[in-house]
Amino acid sequence: MNFNHHWGDPLPKGVKGNTIGVVYQNVNKSLSAKPTAESAMLFNSLKQMEADVFMASETNRNWRSPTFRNSLKQTVSRIWRSNRIAYSTSTVGMKFLNDELLPGGTATMLFDHLATRTVKMGEDEEGTGSFSYITVEGQGKQKLTFITGYQICKGAMKGTTTSCMQRKEVLNNIEMKKGITTSNPSTEDLRTKFINDLVPFIQQLQREGHAIILALDANETPAESVKNGEIKPGSIE
């Protein structure tokens, strides 16, 4: 985690226990399953910031592997004895359990007292690696759900294990199980599917009374989300 100039108000100090400190970052490859100098710097920064929640998108790690999940869990537990980690990686990762690197994915982490309030955690239902989440319950049974998402980039469908090709493979596997003809989605189709999967998930939680904190890499600017004054289909807006 680089020590860049912050946007907005500076982080408050000495408020842990009274304020929930939430940190989001597209970590790319700085969050490793195995102990590395980059990961150590990242977690040290989170500790100094008194973070209660860390929401990491584009982790680029194969969290389908129990080995890599356990390795990260051990690293985190050395710093925060109480913690919870929810992961998302596409089910394509099951074919590469010995390979740590796999494009896309997310991780949602809770530390210290907040972690002990966890009542549910998981990932997107279809296993595309789109998002992970953790729900906590506070006083009066009020629930708060943290959701970390990763939207694929725009452009052509290319590569073999790129995020877009993984999501296409997951979709095609679901189609085959249902006995329907497999589709050949574009990145725009898959980006729209991401929104169509995420929005109902959030709406259902809201109907159940959850407050929501959503952090994601939408891979688009506000200007790119609008065309002719209207929100484009598949836009995070």
C-alpha distance (Angstrom), angle and dihedral (degrees) to the residues before:
residue distance angle dihedral
M1 . . .
N2 3.80 . .
F3 3.79 120.2 .
N4 3.79 94.9 -121.7
H5 3.79 126.1 165.1
H6 3.79 109.2 -86.1
W7 3.79 127.1 -123.5
G8 3.79 118.7 -128.7
D9 3.78 125.2 -5.2
P10 3.81 120.1 0.1
L11 3.79 117.5 -105.2
P12 3.81 111.9 -90.7
K13 3.79 118.3 -118.4
G14 3.78 129.3 -139.9
V15 3.81 95.4 17.1
K16 3.80 99.3 111.2
G17 3.79 109.6 135.7
N18 3.79 93.0 28.3
T19 3.80 99.1 53.4
I20 3.82 130.3 38.9
G21 3.79 108.2 -128.4
V22 3.82 110.6 -150.2
V23 3.81 123.0 -171.6
Y24 3.81 124.2 -174.2
Q25 3.81 127.7 -172.6
N26 3.76 139.7 161.4
V27 3.78 92.8 -127.6
N28 3.81 98.4 -174.2
K29 3.82 99.5 -175.4
S30 3.82 100.9 -22.0
L31 3.82 91.7 95.6
S32 3.78 105.8 70.8
A33 3.78 130.0 -177.4
K34 3.79 88.9 -138.8
P35 3.83 123.5 56.2
T36 3.80 109.7 -86.8
A37 3.80 136.1 161.8
E38 3.81 90.3 -109.8
S39 3.79 93.4 51.9
A40 3.81 90.9 46.0
M41 3.81 90.2 53.7
L42 3.79 90.7 47.1
F43 3.81 94.5 52.0
N44 3.80 92.4 42.0
S45 3.82 88.9 55.3
L46 3.80 91.2 49.4
K47 3.80 90.3 50.2
Q48 3.81 91.8 49.9
M49 3.81 90.4 49.5
E50 3.82 89.7 51.6
A51 3.80 89.5 -126.0
D52 3.79 118.0 -172.4
V53 3.80 94.8 -176.8
F54 3.80 131.6 32.0
M55 3.80 117.9 -169.3
A56 3.82 112.1 -169.0
S57 3.80 124.4 -173.9
E58 3.81 129.2 -169.5
T59 3.78 92.3 21.5
N60 3.82 90.6 166.7
R61 3.81 91.0 -150.7
N62 3.76 130.2 123.6
W63 3.79 100.5 -118.4
R64 3.82 90.0 172.0
S65 3.79 85.7 82.0
P66 3.85 113.0 87.7
T67 3.81 87.5 -153.0
F68 3.79 93.7 61.3
R69 3.81 94.1 40.5
N70 3.80 90.9 51.7
S71 3.78 92.0 46.4
L72 3.80 92.4 54.9
K73 3.80 90.9 43.6
Q74 3.81 90.5 55.3
T75 3.81 91.8 49.5
V76 3.79 92.8 49.6
S77 3.82 92.6 44.6
R78 3.79 91.3 57.2
I79 3.81 88.0 62.5
W80 3.81 102.4 31.3
R81 3.80 113.8 27.5
S82 3.82 90.5 -165.1
N83 3.79 111.3 52.7
R84 3.78 143.8 135.5
I85 3.81 126.4 -156.0
A86 3.80 127.0 -167.5
Y87 3.79 117.1 -169.3
S88 3.77 136.3 -164.9
T89 3.78 125.1 -162.9
S90 3.79 127.0 148.2
T91 3.79 117.5 -97.6
V92 3.82 86.6 -114.1
G93 3.79 84.4 82.6
M94 3.80 89.3 73.9
K95 3.81 87.2 76.6
F96 3.80 92.5 55.5
L97 3.81 104.8 42.1
N98 3.80 92.3 146.3
D99 3.81 93.1 52.7
E100 3.79 116.3 84.3
L101 3.79 96.2 -168.1
L102 3.81 117.9 77.5
P103 3.81 123.1 149.4
G104 3.80 120.5 -110.8
G105 3.78 127.2 7.5
T106 3.79 135.0 122.4
A107 3.79 142.2 -129.2
T108 3.79 129.0 -152.8
M109 3.82 116.6 -163.0
L110 3.79 133.5 -172.1
F111 3.79 123.7 -168.2
D112 3.80 139.5 -160.9
H113 3.82 120.3 -17.3
L114 3.81 94.6 -4.8
A115 3.81 90.1 58.7
T116 3.81 90.1 59.3
R117 3.81 88.5 60.2
T118 3.81 92.8 62.7
V119 3.80 114.7 128.8
K120 3.80 100.8 166.0
M121 3.79 140.6 9.1
G122 3.77 136.2 174.0
E123 3.79 148.6 114.6
D124 3.80 140.2 -96.8
E125 3.78 111.1 -48.1
E126 3.82 98.0 -122.0
G127 3.80 95.2 49.8
T128 3.80 97.3 -119.8
G129 3.80 93.2 138.5
S130 3.82 90.2 -117.7
F131 3.79 99.9 132.2
S132 3.79 146.6 -9.8
Y133 3.79 128.1 -154.4
I134 3.80 145.4 -171.0
T135 3.80 125.8 -160.8
V136 3.81 122.1 -155.5
E137 3.78 128.9 -170.9
G138 3.78 123.2 -142.6
Q139 3.76 137.4 177.0
G140 3.77 116.0 -30.9
K141 3.82 89.0 19.3
Q142 3.81 89.5 -76.8
K143 3.80 108.5 164.9
L144 3.80 127.7 -148.1
T145 3.79 122.2 -171.5
F146 3.81 124.1 -160.2
I147 3.83 113.3 -156.0
T148 3.81 124.1 -171.0
G149 3.81 116.5 -167.7
Y150 3.78 140.4 -177.9
Q151 3.80 122.5 -157.6
I152 3.82 117.2 -160.5
C153 3.80 120.3 -115.8
K154 3.77 124.1 -98.7
G155 3.78 121.3 -109.3
A156 3.77 138.2 66.7
M157 3.79 124.9 -16.8
K158 3.78 103.7 -108.8
G159 3.78 143.5 146.2
T160 3.79 129.1 40.1
T161 3.82 106.2 -101.3
T162 3.80 99.8 18.7
S163 3.80 114.8 132.9
C164 3.79 92.4 -102.8
M165 3.81 93.7 49.8
Q166 3.81 91.1 47.3
R167 3.79 91.5 53.8
K168 3.80 91.0 47.0
E169 3.82 90.1 52.6
V170 3.80 92.4 48.7
L171 3.81 90.5 49.3
N172 3.81 92.1 47.9
N173 3.82 91.2 49.3
I174 3.80 90.0 53.2
E175 3.80 90.4 48.3
M176 3.80 92.0 50.9
K177 3.81 91.6 50.2
K178 3.79 88.2 53.5
G179 3.80 90.8 49.7
I180 3.77 95.3 -118.5
T181 3.79 130.0 129.7
T182 3.79 112.6 -85.3
S183 3.78 115.6 -112.1
N184 3.78 130.3 -136.4
P185 3.81 102.5 -139.0
S186 3.78 124.4 -169.1
T187 3.79 122.1 -135.7
E188 3.81 87.1 -100.7
D189 3.81 89.9 55.7
L190 3.80 90.8 50.2
R191 3.79 92.4 46.2
T192 3.80 89.2 53.0
K193 3.80 90.1 48.5
F194 3.80 89.8 53.9
I195 3.81 89.9 57.9
N196 3.80 92.6 42.4
D197 3.81 90.2 53.6
L198 3.81 97.4 42.1
V199 3.81 100.4 45.4
P200 3.85 97.1 55.9
F201 3.81 89.5 45.6
I202 3.81 90.4 55.4
Q203 3.80 93.3 42.3
Q204 3.81 91.3 53.6
L205 3.80 90.7 51.4
Q206 3.80 90.2 49.4
R207 3.80 90.8 51.5
E208 3.80 86.8 54.3
G209 3.80 89.4 54.1
H210 3.80 100.0 -102.5
A211 3.78 122.5 151.0
I212 3.82 109.9 -138.0
I213 3.79 134.1 -141.7
L214 3.80 109.6 -173.4
A215 3.79 122.9 -172.6
L216 3.77 122.1 173.9
D217 3.76 148.4 145.0
A218 3.80 102.7 -115.3
N219 3.82 93.6 -179.1
E220 3.79 91.4 -137.4
T221 3.78 137.7 87.8
P222 3.82 123.0 -126.0
A223 3.81 88.7 -106.8
E224 3.82 91.4 53.4
S225 3.79 91.6 54.0
V226 3.81 93.6 64.3
K227 3.81 131.1 65.9
N228 3.80 124.2 -179.6
G229 3.76 89.5 -11.3
E230 3.81 94.5 -55.2
I231 3.80 132.4 102.4
K232 3.79 111.3 -101.4
P233 3.82 118.4 -122.1
G234 3.79 109.4 -97.8
S235 3.78 93.3 23.5
I236 3.79 119.8 137.2
E237 3.81 88.4 -132.6
